[in-house]
Amino acid sequence: ASQSAATQPAAAQPTVSQQQPANQQPPISSQPTAASQSAASQWAEVVELQTRCRPTPASSVALRFRALLQPLDVIKIRWQLQLESISRRGDGGTYQSLPQTVGRILREEGARALWKGHVPCQVVSVLFNSVQFYTFERSGPPVRELLGGGSDFGADFVCGGISGVAAALSCHPFDTLRTRLIGQSEKNRVYSGLVHAVTHMWRSEVRGLNSNLCMTMPQAASRFAFYKLLFGPLADRSSASAAAAGSGFLSGVLSKALVYPFDVMKKRQQVRGFEAARRAFGRVQDSGSSRTIAACASFIWRNEGLRGFYKGLGPSMLKAGLFTSTTFYFFELYRSLILSALY
């Protein structure tokens, strides 16, 4: 009876903790039998279906949860684009603290302003997660073969980096669009709406791609590697669902903190040539100082100091932790439910 149970595919179980990794086969008896060969063939089909189903749960989670976190994104981007310090004791910037920022946006622009750029944000989240998860799984076997069966952490890091580049390239225009919609003031609007913004940007340059790639590749690589590294120890001390949520939160926070300066520079480059829409918020960075990553970094260092590279870090890390935690948790849950329904 125990030998028969061992030949069943582990992916048919409904819980996260009982799933076999996608690159491993379930244990079979040392003596090949017709039953064990059938089980191995069935497991190969499960792996293929699992890979095909990956974009669906990742996209659905991103679509639902992204709307709840949009205000954090608006606050983060407003802080990143502000040249003055984010402090009440600073140089009189438009935004000085979290409560003051929320209150000022509500008072001057209304509650809807906290969801500015929501449509392109949804496109970015769904497209980014779909491409990222799919590319991560597809690149796994050739990368592990190329590395000669090295450490899982190294393979996950490389696969994560590859998936991050693919995802960033696929959705960068929408990322620039959301930054500009969030970054423009109501007093100096350049874009009257989403359609106008799309048609205008179609004829102009989409900026900040270099900074985006410098940020996304190491961030995605470390996020997947940290998640896989942390999941095992947490699963030994708690339930699989709690381990998925906890390791997802920690990997999201750690990976975002590692590359955050590039996120600030990316936002500054994305609004280059967009200064007229931002004059109501205070001083603006001139176009020449954000033409390249080096020029942008030099400007921030000379005018804002080290703290300038970490403006908006608090809301950004909170959003990254919650979003990554929820994405991995529901992704694993949906995947187990889909595979359980199929088998």
Buried (B, 14 or more C-beta within 10 A) or exposed (E): EEEEEBBBBBBBBEEBBEBBEBEEBBEBEEEEEEEBEEBBEBBEEBBEBBBEBBBBBBBBBBBEBBBEBBBBBBBBBBBBBBBBBBEEEEEEBBBBEBEEBBEBBEEEBEEEBBBBBBBBBBBBBBBBBBBBBBBBBBBBBEBBEEEEEEEBEEBBBBBBBBBBBBBBBBBBBBBBBBBBBBBBBEEEBBBEEBEEBBEBBEEEEBBBBBBBBBBBBBBBBBBBBBBBBBBEEBBEEEEBBBBBBBBBBBBBBBBBBBBBBBBBBBBBBBBBEBBEBBEBBBBBBEBEBBEBBEBBBEBBEEEBEEEBBBBBBBBBBBBBBBBBBBBBBBBBBBBBEBBEEEB
